[in-house]
Amino acid sequence: MVYTTFLSADIAAQYGITRGDDKAILTLSVRDADAGETAGRPMSIKGRTWDFIHGKELSFKEIREGRATYYIADFEFINSEWRFFEFSFQPEGSDKTYTYDFKTQLWNQDR
């Protein structure tokens, strides 16, 4: 996860991301470490995020760079509030759907 202020204006524009002190990007990828994979593989993914006031479904954008595939989703947050995330994903070539959830606390970024 990175704050959108970390991105240059050019990179943010390339991926359709709005930069701001109260905005961040979640970056996800999946790989099969047991098979020796070092690059993320394609997957189907759904997720949502919420705090104690707002919630939303995440909209993931697939990014392919060389052999690597990863997914980004941008979201807004309230300064110093806990943010919760929940995902389900199925890697390409797998019959199994996995779930993952976590929480984190974010702070507005002063530029």
URLIN-V658359 format. One record per backbone hydrogen bond with DSSP energy under -0.5 kcal/mol. CO is the residue of the C=O (numbers start at 1). NH is the residue of the N-H. E is the energy in kcal/mol with one decimal. If there is no record, write none. Layout:
BEGIN
co=CO nh=NH e=E
co=CO nh=NH e=E
END
This chain:
BEGIN
co=2 nh=25 e=-3.1
co=3 nh=6 e=-1.8
co=4 nh=7 e=-1.3
co=8 nh=12 e=-2.5
co=9 nh=13 e=-2.3
co=10 nh=14 e=-2.1
co=11 nh=15 e=-1.5
co=12 nh=17 e=-3.0
co=13 nh=16 e=-1.0
co=17 nh=19 e=-0.5
co=20 nh=23 e=-1.4
co=21 nh=109 e=-1.5
co=22 nh=77 e=-2.2
co=23 nh=4 e=-2.0
co=24 nh=75 e=-2.2
co=25 nh=2 e=-2.2
co=26 nh=73 e=-1.9
co=28 nh=71 e=-3.0
co=30 nh=41 e=-3.1
co=31 nh=33 e=-1.0
co=32 nh=35 e=-0.7
co=32 nh=37 e=-2.3
co=33 nh=36 e=-1.3
co=40 nh=69 e=-1.1
co=42 nh=92 e=-2.9
co=44 nh=90 e=-2.4
co=46 nh=88 e=-2.3
co=47 nh=58 e=-2.8
co=48 nh=86 e=-2.0
co=49 nh=56 e=-2.7
co=50 nh=84 e=-3.3
co=54 nh=51 e=-2.8
co=56 nh=49 e=-2.5
co=58 nh=60 e=-0.7
co=61 nh=72 e=-2.1
co=63 nh=65 e=-0.5
co=63 nh=70 e=-2.5
co=65 nh=68 e=-2.0
co=68 nh=65 e=-2.4
co=70 nh=63 e=-3.3
co=71 nh=28 e=-2.9
co=72 nh=61 e=-2.6
co=73 nh=26 e=-3.0
co=75 nh=24 e=-2.5
co=78 nh=81 e=-2.1
co=81 nh=106 e=-1.2
co=83 nh=104 e=-2.3
co=84 nh=50 e=-1.9
co=85 nh=102 e=-1.7
co=86 nh=48 e=-2.2
co=87 nh=100 e=-1.9
co=88 nh=46 e=-2.4
co=89 nh=98 e=-3.2
co=90 nh=44 e=-2.2
co=91 nh=94 e=-2.1
co=98 nh=89 e=-2.4
co=100 nh=87 e=-2.8
co=102 nh=85 e=-2.8
co=104 nh=83 e=-3.3
co=106 nh=80 e=-2.3
co=108 nh=110 e=-0.5
co=109 nh=111 e=-0.5
END
